[in-house]
């Protein structure tokens, strides 16, 4: 049996560096894994570099400040830059349904380059952060994403069945598969060294952008109402437009919350040293931090909400609470503190659940889709596969 074909892949993602949202973190992880077996060219906003074709960046007034604080900036899709790249590759992957992705996919189709589109956000993710709550606008946005990009792709991938069902409900008909964002290999159980100041405390961890949709305020208030508030150390990892407000809210806790940015490489150790992760977001397509917690064996208490798939990653009913219900969240935290055997059992359950969600399995599924849709291999007059343009230029 022949080995899988080495593909030339263009990966279009507006933002690829700096402060990152979940969809961007996922892109970086998949690109790094794909490059072990394929030639991957990233198309993103910012300067060009090795394996990266840069484009101008832009924001949309009056949301520029919020976009920068959220760590996501749009890329300006220049045809002069995109066309030479898309002519040479075997498949285009589009990470977001914004102008870059829509225009890149349109150019790719004209050139005969197959398109795999990824769905990594819910419209509510965007609108709730700017205080807009409109079912009509959400519906129109879904339909725009489908008509402009998703419904024109050769294949679509989505992290959860929940997200794919949303797309089907709004008219998606193209072939599609569920592929989890996956758990990177560094997120595994292991020894941890708890900081001295945390030795006698119950450490509750929350990891996310500090944005309105993540409902960190619910976690802070639940800790305040806990019977064990005097020994709960809340640690908030992240930053965003809500940071100053959350600092003010958490400063009056019996033990003021620690708010800090943790480098991605340090996050496994931070998770291993915590007692509990609390995830209160009410809009969540999958919940990458929950995947990471599963990988390290950290139990997570997760909000159940109509617009979130996150609670499907909880390891049992003791680890779910109604979204926005501060009193119930406080009771669930107290119950877990009072019954440490529940946390011990949950750590074991996390490890079992994690084995079916490893990143390498997700990458393999995505590779199989690329292989299926990729345009036929081009050959030279002598019958050998044609070298990519980058290799031909290097040979001259």
DRENDONU-526170 format. One record per residue (C-alpha): residue number from 1; residue in one letter; x, y, z. Coordinates in pm, 1 decimal. Layout:
BEGIN
+-----+---------+----------+----------+----------+
: num : residuo :        x :        y :        z :
+-----+---------+----------+----------+----------+
: NUM :       A :        X :        Y :        Z :
...
+-----+---------+----------+----------+----------+
This chain:
BEGIN
+-----+---------+----------+----------+----------+
: num : residuo :        x :        y :        z :
+-----+---------+----------+----------+----------+
:   1 :       X :      0.0 :      0.0 :      0.0 :
:   2 :       X :    141.6 :    340.8 :   -102.8 :
:   3 :       X :    201.0 :    608.8 :    157.9 :
:   4 :       X :    -34.8 :    911.3 :    167.1 :
:   5 :       X :     45.5 :   1179.9 :    -83.7 :
:   6 :       X :    242.5 :   1481.4 :     38.3 :
:   7 :       X :     12.5 :   1776.6 :    -24.3 :
:   8 :       X :     62.3 :   2146.0 :    -83.2 :
:   9 :       X :   -187.7 :   2319.0 :    146.2 :
:  10 :       X :   -275.5 :   2687.5 :    172.3 :
:  11 :       X :   -418.0 :   2774.5 :    515.7 :
:  12 :       X :   -605.6 :   3106.5 :    521.2 :
:  13 :       X :   -653.8 :   3252.4 :    870.3 :
:  14 :       X :   -693.1 :   3626.7 :    932.0 :
:  15 :       X :   -482.1 :   3634.0 :   1250.0 :
:  16 :       X :   -199.0 :   3387.5 :   1314.4 :
:  17 :       X :     26.0 :   3558.1 :   1567.6 :
:  18 :       X :     10.8 :   3769.0 :   1882.0 :
:  19 :       X :   -283.2 :   3740.6 :   2121.8 :
:  20 :       X :   -500.7 :   3456.9 :   2000.8 :
:  21 :       X :   -864.0 :   3347.5 :   2009.6 :
:  22 :       X :   -958.6 :   2980.0 :   2018.2 :
:  23 :       X :   -991.3 :   2949.1 :   1640.8 :
:  24 :       X :   -644.5 :   3098.5 :   1592.6 :
:  25 :       X :   -487.8 :   2874.0 :   1857.1 :
:  26 :       X :   -646.3 :   2577.3 :   1680.4 :
:  27 :       X :   -504.9 :   2692.7 :   1346.6 :
:  28 :       X :   -153.3 :   2719.7 :   1486.4 :
:  29 :       X :   -171.3 :   2371.2 :   1635.1 :
:  30 :       X :   -308.1 :   2208.7 :   1320.2 :
:  31 :       X :    -59.1 :   2386.2 :   1094.5 :
:  32 :       X :    233.4 :   2273.7 :   1311.7 :
:  33 :       X :    110.4 :   1913.3 :   1302.1 :
:  34 :       X :     33.3 :   1915.5 :    928.7 :
:  35 :       X :    380.9 :   2044.2 :    845.1 :
:  36 :       X :    527.4 :   1715.2 :    964.4 :
:  37 :       X :    391.8 :   1552.8 :    645.8 :
:  38 :       X :    284.2 :   1831.4 :    409.5 :
:  39 :       X :    394.2 :   2166.0 :    268.9 :
:  40 :       X :    170.4 :   2425.0 :    439.6 :
:  41 :       X :    163.5 :   2792.1 :    341.9 :
:  42 :       X :    -20.4 :   3014.8 :    588.6 :
:  43 :       X :   -200.2 :   3320.6 :    448.0 :
:  44 :       X :   -261.0 :   3573.6 :    725.3 :
:  45 :       X :   -251.0 :   3938.6 :    820.6 :
:  46 :       X :     89.3 :   4080.6 :    911.5 :
:  47 :       X :    442.0 :   4054.2 :    772.8 :
:  48 :       X :    550.1 :   3762.9 :    554.2 :
:  49 :       X :    788.7 :   3503.5 :    690.7 :
:  50 :       X :    901.2 :   3148.3 :    637.7 :
:  51 :       X :    592.0 :   2951.5 :    534.6 :
:  52 :       X :    371.8 :   3258.7 :    579.6 :
:  53 :       X :    236.1 :   3494.7 :    315.9 :
:  54 :       X :    148.6 :   3825.2 :    482.4 :
:  55 :       X :   -138.3 :   4061.1 :    404.0 :
:  56 :       X :   -235.1 :   4409.7 :    528.5 :
:  57 :       X :   -448.7 :   4418.8 :    843.6 :
:  58 :       X :   -762.6 :   4618.4 :    917.4 :
:  59 :       X :  -1035.2 :   4662.6 :   1178.5 :
:  60 :       X :  -1394.3 :   4782.0 :   1148.9 :
:  61 :       X :  -1480.3 :   5113.5 :   1314.9 :
:  62 :       X :  -1610.3 :   5153.1 :   1581.2 :
:  63 :       X :  -1499.0 :   4805.4 :   1693.8 :
:  64 :       X :  -1124.9 :   4847.1 :   1641.1 :
:  65 :       X :  -1038.2 :   4872.5 :   2010.0 :
:  66 :       X :  -1247.6 :   4569.7 :   2102.8 :
:  67 :       X :  -1100.9 :   4367.3 :   1816.2 :
:  68 :       X :   -745.8 :   4447.8 :   1927.5 :
:  69 :       X :   -827.4 :   4362.6 :   2288.8 :
:  70 :       X :   -987.5 :   4036.2 :   2176.3 :
:  71 :       X :   -672.8 :   3956.0 :   1979.1 :
:  72 :       X :   -835.0 :   3925.6 :   1635.9 :
:  73 :       X :   -760.7 :   4153.8 :   1338.3 :
:  74 :       X :   -893.8 :   4102.7 :    984.7 :
:  75 :       X :   -660.8 :   4044.5 :    688.2 :
:  76 :       X :   -707.2 :   4243.5 :    365.6 :
:  77 :       X :   -737.1 :   3988.3 :     80.9 :
:  78 :       X :   -519.4 :   4112.0 :   -204.9 :
:  79 :       X :   -583.6 :   3917.6 :   -525.3 :
:  80 :       X :   -229.2 :   3991.6 :   -642.2 :
:  81 :       X :    -97.5 :   3809.0 :   -335.0 :
:  82 :       X :   -354.1 :   3530.9 :   -315.9 :
:  83 :       X :   -372.9 :   3414.1 :   -677.3 :
:  84 :       X :    -10.0 :   3296.6 :   -720.6 :
:  85 :       X :    -31.1 :   3095.8 :   -396.6 :
:  86 :       X :   -368.4 :   2937.9 :   -469.6 :
:  87 :       X :   -268.1 :   2843.1 :   -824.8 :
:  88 :       X :     12.1 :   2620.7 :   -691.5 :
:  89 :       X :   -151.0 :   2435.4 :   -401.6 :
:  90 :       X :   -353.7 :   2113.9 :   -395.4 :
:  91 :       X :   -613.4 :   2236.8 :   -145.6 :
:  92 :       X :   -712.9 :   2557.3 :     34.5 :
:  93 :       X :   -821.1 :   2548.1 :    399.5 :
:  94 :       X :  -1026.6 :   2849.1 :    514.8 :
:  95 :       X :  -1042.8 :   2898.7 :    892.0 :
:  96 :       X :  -1290.3 :   3190.0 :    921.3 :
:  97 :       X :  -1591.5 :   3309.8 :    715.1 :
:  98 :       X :  -1465.3 :   3665.3 :    680.5 :
:  99 :       X :  -1344.8 :   3866.1 :    380.2 :
: 100 :       X :  -1008.9 :   3687.6 :    349.3 :
: 101 :       X :  -1166.0 :   3343.1 :    355.9 :
: 102 :       X :  -1453.1 :   3434.0 :    125.2 :
: 103 :       X :  -1229.7 :   3595.9 :   -138.3 :
: 104 :       X :   -958.9 :   3328.4 :   -116.3 :
: 105 :       X :  -1220.9 :   3056.8 :   -168.0 :
: 106 :       X :  -1367.0 :   3243.6 :   -467.6 :
: 107 :       X :  -1024.0 :   3273.9 :   -630.7 :
: 108 :       X :   -946.0 :   2909.3 :   -553.0 :
: 109 :       X :  -1266.5 :   2789.9 :   -718.9 :
: 110 :       X :  -1184.6 :   2983.0 :  -1037.1 :
: 111 :       X :   -839.0 :   2822.5 :  -1039.8 :
: 112 :       X :   -976.2 :   2473.3 :   -980.9 :
: 113 :       X :   -827.0 :   2447.3 :   -631.5 :
: 114 :       X :  -1054.0 :   2255.2 :   -389.7 :
: 115 :       X :  -1168.9 :   2432.6 :    -72.9 :
: 116 :       X :  -1210.1 :   2291.3 :    276.9 :
: 117 :       X :  -1389.1 :   2540.0 :    503.6 :
: 118 :       X :  -1387.9 :   2527.1 :    884.3 :
: 119 :       X :  -1663.4 :   2657.7 :   1112.3 :
: 120 :       X :  -1499.9 :   2787.2 :   1431.3 :
: 121 :       X :  -1747.5 :   3040.6 :   1564.5 :
: 122 :       X :  -2111.5 :   3105.0 :   1640.0 :
: 123 :       X :  -2255.9 :   3442.1 :   1531.3 :
: 124 :       X :  -2349.3 :   3498.9 :   1894.7 :
: 125 :       X :  -1975.5 :   3494.7 :   1977.8 :
: 126 :       X :  -1941.1 :   3816.7 :   1782.8 :
: 127 :       X :  -2265.6 :   3991.4 :   1870.6 :
: 128 :       X :  -2280.6 :   3926.0 :   2245.0 :
: 129 :       X :  -1939.5 :   4087.1 :   2288.9 :
: 130 :       X :  -2073.7 :   4414.8 :   2152.4 :
: 131 :       X :  -2402.4 :   4392.7 :   2341.4 :
: 132 :       X :  -2621.8 :   4292.4 :   2044.3 :
: 133 :       X :  -2892.6 :   4027.7 :   2100.9 :
: 134 :       X :  -3096.9 :   3973.2 :   1783.5 :
: 135 :       X :  -3226.5 :   3636.8 :   1661.3 :
: 136 :       X :  -3296.2 :   3789.8 :   1320.6 :
: 137 :       X :  -2937.2 :   3912.4 :   1288.4 :
: 138 :       X :  -2798.3 :   3576.4 :   1403.9 :
: 139 :       X :  -3010.0 :   3393.3 :   1144.5 :
: 140 :       X :  -2903.5 :   3629.4 :    866.3 :
: 141 :       X :  -2537.3 :   3589.3 :    966.0 :
: 142 :       X :  -2559.2 :   3208.3 :    953.9 :
: 143 :       X :  -2716.5 :   3228.9 :    610.2 :
: 144 :       X :  -2453.2 :   3475.5 :    491.0 :
: 145 :       X :  -2170.8 :   3246.0 :    608.2 :
: 146 :       X :  -2331.0 :   2955.8 :    421.7 :
: 147 :       X :  -2406.9 :   3143.6 :     99.0 :
: 148 :       X :  -2071.4 :   3322.6 :     86.5 :
: 149 :       X :  -1837.7 :   3040.8 :    193.7 :
: 150 :       X :  -1954.6 :   2726.0 :    370.7 :
: 151 :       X :  -2211.0 :   2623.9 :    109.2 :
: 152 :       X :  -1959.4 :   2672.4 :   -172.4 :
: 153 :       X :  -1681.8 :   2462.1 :    -19.1 :
: 154 :       X :  -1594.4 :   2111.8 :   -132.5 :
: 155 :       X :  -1605.8 :   1998.6 :    229.3 :
: 156 :       X :  -1676.4 :   2157.4 :    567.1 :
: 157 :       X :  -1537.9 :   2066.9 :    908.6 :
: 158 :       X :  -1680.0 :   2170.9 :   1246.0 :
: 159 :       X :  -1552.6 :   2093.5 :   1598.8 :
: 160 :       X :  -1882.9 :   1959.3 :   1735.1 :
: 161 :       X :  -2204.9 :   1791.4 :   1625.6 :
: 162 :       X :  -2383.7 :   2084.0 :   1793.4 :
: 163 :       X :  -2217.7 :   2331.7 :   1556.8 :
: 164 :       X :  -2277.2 :   2117.7 :   1249.0 :
: 165 :       X :  -2645.6 :   2082.7 :   1335.7 :
: 166 :       X :  -2672.7 :   2462.8 :   1357.4 :
: 167 :       X :  -2533.1 :   2485.9 :   1005.3 :
: 168 :       X :  -2768.8 :   2216.8 :    873.3 :
: 169 :       X :  -3064.7 :   2399.0 :   1030.6 :
: 170 :       X :  -2968.2 :   2711.8 :    838.2 :
: 171 :       X :  -2936.6 :   2539.8 :    502.1 :
: 172 :       X :  -2591.7 :   2379.3 :    473.0 :
: 173 :       X :  -2594.9 :   2090.4 :    222.7 :
: 174 :       X :  -2228.1 :   2029.0 :    134.1 :
: 175 :       X :  -2037.8 :   1724.8 :    271.1 :
: 176 :       X :  -1928.7 :   1790.5 :    629.4 :
: 177 :       X :  -1756.7 :   1617.1 :    919.8 :
: 178 :       X :  -1711.9 :   1678.7 :   1291.2 :
: 179 :       X :  -1344.9 :   1715.5 :   1385.3 :
: 180 :       X :  -1262.1 :   1823.6 :   1740.4 :
: 181 :       X :   -998.3 :   2089.7 :   1800.1 :
: 182 :       X :   -821.9 :   1811.5 :   1987.9 :
: 183 :       X :   -594.4 :   1791.2 :   2291.4 :
: 184 :       X :   -228.3 :   1874.0 :   2220.8 :
: 185 :       X :     27.1 :   1621.5 :   2349.2 :
: 186 :       X :    167.5 :   1854.2 :   2618.6 :
: 187 :       X :   -167.5 :   1852.7 :   2800.5 :
: 188 :       X :   -121.9 :   1530.3 :   2994.1 :
: 189 :       X :   -132.0 :   1440.1 :   3364.0 :
: 190 :       X :    195.3 :   1479.7 :   3546.9 :
: 191 :       X :    362.4 :   1610.5 :   3861.0 :
: 192 :       X :    294.5 :   1968.7 :   3958.8 :
: 193 :       X :    450.3 :   2203.4 :   4210.1 :
: 194 :       X :    187.1 :   2421.6 :   4377.6 :
: 195 :       X :    297.9 :   2775.2 :   4456.7 :
: 196 :       X :    368.0 :   2831.3 :   4827.1 :
: 197 :       X :     88.9 :   3086.2 :   4868.8 :
: 198 :       X :   -161.6 :   2834.0 :   4732.3 :
: 199 :       X :    -61.9 :   2543.4 :   4956.8 :
: 200 :       X :   -358.3 :   2567.2 :   5198.7 :
: 201 :       X :   -608.9 :   2700.6 :   4947.9 :
: 202 :       X :   -862.6 :   2545.4 :   4711.4 :
: 203 :       X :   -754.3 :   2674.4 :   4370.1 :
: 204 :       X :  -1032.9 :   2747.0 :   4122.0 :
: 205 :       X :   -906.7 :   2819.6 :   3772.5 :
: 206 :       X :  -1081.6 :   3005.4 :   3488.3 :
: 207 :       X :   -904.3 :   3031.7 :   3152.1 :
: 208 :       X :  -1045.9 :   3244.9 :   2870.9 :
: 209 :       X :  -1049.3 :   3578.7 :   2701.3 :
: 210 :       X :  -1179.8 :   3826.0 :   2956.9 :
: 211 :       X :  -1482.3 :   3906.5 :   2745.3 :
: 212 :       X :  -1849.3 :   3954.7 :   2821.8 :
: 213 :       X :  -1960.1 :   3626.0 :   2662.6 :
: 214 :       X :  -1734.7 :   3421.4 :   2894.1 :
: 215 :       X :  -1934.0 :   3524.0 :   3205.1 :
: 216 :       X :  -1637.3 :   3544.3 :   3440.7 :
: 217 :       X :  -1855.3 :   3769.1 :   3656.0 :
: 218 :       X :  -2071.6 :   3466.5 :   3737.0 :
: 219 :       X :  -1767.5 :   3275.3 :   3863.0 :
: 220 :       X :  -1650.5 :   3565.7 :   4080.1 :
: 221 :       X :  -1992.5 :   3606.2 :   4241.5 :
: 222 :       X :  -2028.3 :   3229.9 :   4298.8 :
: 223 :       X :  -1693.7 :   3223.0 :   4479.2 :
: 224 :       X :  -1809.8 :   3516.4 :   4693.0 :
: 225 :       X :  -2126.2 :   3323.9 :   4794.1 :
: 226 :       X :  -1948.9 :   2996.0 :   4863.1 :
: 227 :       X :  -1940.3 :   2870.0 :   5222.4 :
: 228 :       X :  -1569.6 :   2812.5 :   5163.7 :
: 229 :       X :  -1496.6 :   3156.8 :   5014.2 :
: 230 :       X :  -1229.2 :   3229.8 :   5274.8 :
: 231 :       X :  -1008.4 :   2951.0 :   5137.6 :
: 232 :       X :  -1089.1 :   2963.3 :   4764.9 :
: 233 :       X :   -816.5 :   3115.8 :   4552.2 :
: 234 :       X :   -961.7 :   3217.0 :   4216.2 :
: 235 :       X :   -703.7 :   3238.9 :   3936.1 :
: 236 :       X :   -815.5 :   3404.1 :   3610.7 :
: 237 :       X :   -585.6 :   3337.3 :   3313.5 :
: 238 :       X :   -632.0 :   3566.3 :   3016.7 :
: 239 :       X :   -697.0 :   3924.3 :   2921.3 :
: 240 :       X :   -947.4 :   4117.4 :   2716.3 :
: 241 :       X :  -1189.7 :   4410.2 :   2716.5 :
: 242 :       X :  -1350.3 :   4311.9 :   3050.1 :
: 243 :       X :  -1023.9 :   4295.4 :   3243.8 :
: 244 :       X :  -1056.5 :   4618.7 :   3443.0 :
: 245 :       X :  -1416.4 :   4550.4 :   3541.1 :
: 246 :       X :  -1331.2 :   4196.6 :   3652.0 :
: 247 :       X :  -1035.4 :   4323.3 :   3854.3 :
: 248 :       X :  -1269.5 :   4555.1 :   4042.8 :
: 249 :       X :  -1526.2 :   4281.0 :   4100.6 :
: 250 :       X :  -1273.3 :   4026.7 :   4222.5 :
: 251 :       X :  -1072.8 :   4264.3 :   4442.7 :
: 252 :       X :  -1340.2 :   4242.3 :   4715.0 :
: 253 :       X :  -1335.2 :   3862.2 :   4745.7 :
: 254 :       X :  -1206.3 :   3726.1 :   5080.1 :
: 255 :       X :   -903.5 :   3615.3 :   4878.8 :
: 256 :       X :   -875.5 :   3860.8 :   4585.6 :
: 257 :       X :   -853.8 :   3684.6 :   4251.7 :
: 258 :       X :   -523.3 :   3660.6 :   4070.1 :
: 259 :       X :   -553.1 :   3778.4 :   3709.0 :
: 260 :       X :   -263.4 :   3701.2 :   3481.1 :
: 261 :       X :   -161.6 :   3601.9 :   3130.7 :
: 262 :       X :     -7.7 :   3255.5 :   3118.5 :
: 263 :       X :    211.9 :   3155.2 :   2820.6 :
: 264 :       X :     68.8 :   2857.3 :   2634.5 :
: 265 :       X :    371.7 :   2642.2 :   2720.6 :
: 266 :       X :    312.0 :   2702.2 :   3093.3 :
: 267 :       X :    -59.5 :   2627.2 :   3091.9 :
: 268 :       X :    -33.5 :   2247.1 :   3143.6 :
: 269 :       X :    155.8 :   2305.2 :   3468.7 :
: 270 :       X :    -94.3 :   2567.0 :   3583.6 :
: 271 :       X :   -379.8 :   2323.9 :   3521.8 :
: 272 :       X :   -207.1 :   2036.9 :   3700.8 :
: 273 :       X :   -163.8 :   2253.1 :   4011.3 :
: 274 :       X :   -530.8 :   2360.8 :   4031.2 :
: 275 :       X :   -817.6 :   2182.4 :   4207.5 :
: 276 :       X :  -1102.6 :   2276.6 :   3975.4 :
: 277 :       X :  -1166.0 :   2458.2 :   3647.8 :
: 278 :       X :  -1489.5 :   2655.3 :   3615.8 :
: 279 :       X :  -1620.3 :   2739.8 :   3269.6 :
: 280 :       X :  -1923.5 :   2970.5 :   3269.9 :
: 281 :       X :  -1945.2 :   3074.6 :   2902.2 :
: 282 :       X :  -2296.4 :   3072.5 :   2758.5 :
: 283 :       X :  -2187.7 :   3068.8 :   2392.5 :
: 284 :       X :  -1932.2 :   2800.4 :   2309.2 :
: 285 :       X :  -1879.5 :   2592.8 :   1996.0 :
: 286 :       X :  -1656.9 :   2339.7 :   2174.7 :
: 287 :       X :  -1441.0 :   2481.7 :   2454.4 :
: 288 :       X :  -1069.5 :   2434.0 :   2392.5 :
: 289 :       X :   -977.8 :   2502.9 :   2753.5 :
: 290 :       X :  -1206.6 :   2214.5 :   2853.4 :
: 291 :       X :  -1020.4 :   1983.8 :   2616.7 :
: 292 :       X :   -692.4 :   2094.5 :   2773.6 :
: 293 :       X :   -831.3 :   2037.5 :   3123.5 :
: 294 :       X :   -940.8 :   1687.0 :   3026.7 :
: 295 :       X :   -592.2 :   1620.2 :   2895.7 :
: 296 :       X :   -423.7 :   1720.0 :   3222.3 :
: 297 :       X :   -684.1 :   1546.0 :   3439.0 :
: 298 :       X :   -825.7 :   1868.8 :   3584.5 :
: 299 :       X :  -1199.5 :   1837.0 :   3666.0 :
: 300 :       X :  -1413.1 :   2110.2 :   3509.7 :
: 301 :       X :  -1744.8 :   2250.8 :   3628.7 :
: 302 :       X :  -1923.4 :   2360.4 :   3311.7 :
: 303 :       X :  -2224.5 :   2578.8 :   3235.1 :
: 304 :       X :  -2516.2 :   2420.3 :   3048.9 :
: 305 :       X :  -2666.6 :   2662.1 :   2796.4 :
: 306 :       X :  -2872.5 :   2637.4 :   2474.5 :
: 307 :       X :  -2595.6 :   2805.4 :   2272.7 :
: 308 :       X :  -2307.3 :   2599.3 :   2410.2 :
: 309 :       X :  -2168.5 :   2252.7 :   2340.7 :
: 310 :       X :  -1923.2 :   2283.2 :   2629.9 :
: 311 :       X :  -2121.8 :   2082.1 :   2885.5 :
: 312 :       X :  -2086.0 :   1770.4 :   2667.5 :
: 313 :       X :  -1722.4 :   1765.0 :   2784.1 :
: 314 :       X :  -1819.6 :   1752.6 :   3153.5 :
: 315 :       X :  -1749.2 :   1413.9 :   3313.9 :
: 316 :       X :  -2082.5 :   1387.9 :   3501.2 :
: 317 :       X :  -2384.1 :   1568.1 :   3640.7 :
: 318 :       X :  -2188.7 :   1687.6 :   3944.5 :
: 319 :       X :  -1978.9 :   1890.5 :   3700.6 :
: 320 :       X :  -2257.0 :   2083.1 :   3526.9 :
: 321 :       X :  -2457.4 :   2385.9 :   3639.6 :
: 322 :       X :  -2729.6 :   2601.5 :   3476.9 :
: 323 :       X :  -2566.6 :   2889.3 :   3290.0 :
: 324 :       X :  -2581.2 :   3218.2 :   3477.3 :
: 325 :       X :  -2708.4 :   3059.9 :   3800.1 :
: 326 :       X :  -2472.3 :   3200.3 :   4062.7 :
: 327 :       X :  -2637.2 :   3027.8 :   4358.9 :
: 328 :       X :  -2628.0 :   2684.3 :   4196.2 :
: 329 :       X :  -2266.9 :   2729.9 :   4090.1 :
: 330 :       X :  -2174.0 :   2822.3 :   4449.5 :
: 331 :       X :  -2354.9 :   2509.1 :   4574.2 :
: 332 :       X :  -2173.5 :   2288.2 :   4320.8 :
: 333 :       X :  -1836.2 :   2429.8 :   4422.3 :
: 334 :       X :  -1916.3 :   2374.2 :   4789.8 :
: 335 :       X :  -2026.0 :   2015.7 :   4722.3 :
: 336 :       X :  -1697.7 :   1937.4 :   4545.9 :
: 337 :       X :  -1493.9 :   2091.9 :   4828.6 :
: 338 :       X :  -1697.1 :   1895.9 :   5085.0 :
: 339 :       X :  -1655.8 :   1569.2 :   4890.0 :
: 340 :       X :  -1296.4 :   1543.9 :   4762.3 :
: 341 :       X :  -1367.6 :   1185.8 :   4652.9 :
: 342 :       X :  -1581.7 :   1330.8 :   4370.4 :
: 343 :       X :  -1284.2 :   1529.3 :   4245.2 :
: 344 :       X :  -1054.2 :   1226.3 :   4270.5 :
: 345 :       X :  -1296.0 :   1013.6 :   4065.4 :
: 346 :       X :  -1334.8 :   1295.7 :   3812.4 :
: 347 :       X :   -958.5 :   1311.4 :   3757.7 :
: 348 :       X :   -961.9 :    946.6 :   3655.0 :
: 349 :       X :  -1264.8 :   1001.7 :   3431.3 :
: 350 :       X :  -1089.6 :   1294.1 :   3260.6 :
: 351 :       X :   -799.2 :   1073.5 :   3158.5 :
: 352 :       X :  -1029.4 :    811.4 :   3007.6 :
: 353 :       X :  -1229.9 :   1071.5 :   2816.6 :
: 354 :       X :   -919.2 :   1248.7 :   2689.3 :
: 355 :       X :   -783.0 :    948.7 :   2501.8 :
: 356 :       X :  -1053.3 :    976.9 :   2237.9 :
: 357 :       X :   -991.2 :   1346.3 :   2180.4 :
: 358 :       X :   -618.0 :   1372.8 :   2115.6 :
: 359 :       X :   -497.5 :   1622.9 :   1854.7 :
: 360 :       X :   -321.1 :   1359.6 :   1645.5 :
: 361 :       X :   -655.0 :   1185.0 :   1582.0 :
: 362 :       X :   -814.5 :   1511.8 :   1468.2 :
: 363 :       X :   -522.0 :   1588.0 :   1237.0 :
: 364 :       X :   -549.7 :   1242.9 :   1080.6 :
: 365 :       X :   -920.6 :   1300.2 :   1007.3 :
: 366 :       X :   -846.6 :   1637.2 :    847.5 :
: 367 :       X :   -565.1 :   1490.3 :    638.0 :
: 368 :       X :   -802.7 :   1223.3 :    507.4 :
: 369 :       X :  -1044.8 :   1493.9 :    393.3 :
: 370 :       X :   -765.0 :   1686.2 :    221.6 :
: 371 :       X :   -653.1 :   1370.4 :     42.1 :
: 372 :       X :  -1008.8 :   1304.2 :    -73.2 :
: 373 :       X :  -1079.5 :   1651.8 :   -215.3 :
: 374 :       X :   -729.2 :   1750.4 :   -338.3 :
: 375 :       X :   -700.2 :   1808.1 :   -707.7 :
: 376 :       X :   -526.8 :   1531.2 :   -902.6 :
: 377 :       X :   -152.7 :   1522.4 :   -870.8 :
: 378 :       X :     16.7 :   1705.1 :  -1153.4 :
: 379 :       X :    299.7 :   1519.2 :  -1325.0 :
: 380 :       X :    591.8 :   1613.0 :  -1546.7 :
: 381 :       X :    633.5 :   1495.3 :  -1902.1 :
: 382 :       X :    843.6 :   1208.1 :  -1769.6 :
: 383 :       X :    564.5 :   1089.5 :  -1542.0 :
: 384 :       X :    708.7 :   1215.4 :  -1212.9 :
: 385 :       X :    508.1 :   1436.7 :   -976.3 :
: 386 :       X :    560.2 :   1805.4 :  -1048.8 :
: 387 :       X :    761.3 :   1989.0 :   -784.5 :
: 388 :       X :    590.7 :   2282.3 :   -616.0 :
: 389 :       X :    686.5 :   2625.0 :   -743.5 :
: 390 :       X :    878.3 :   2701.1 :   -425.3 :
: 391 :       X :   1098.9 :   2398.2 :   -483.0 :
: 392 :       X :   1147.0 :   2482.5 :   -850.5 :
: 393 :       X :   1256.4 :   2835.5 :   -762.5 :
: 394 :       X :   1498.0 :   2702.3 :   -501.3 :
: 395 :       X :   1652.9 :   2467.9 :   -756.5 :
: 396 :       X :   1734.1 :   2748.0 :  -1000.3 :
+-----+---------+----------+----------+----------+
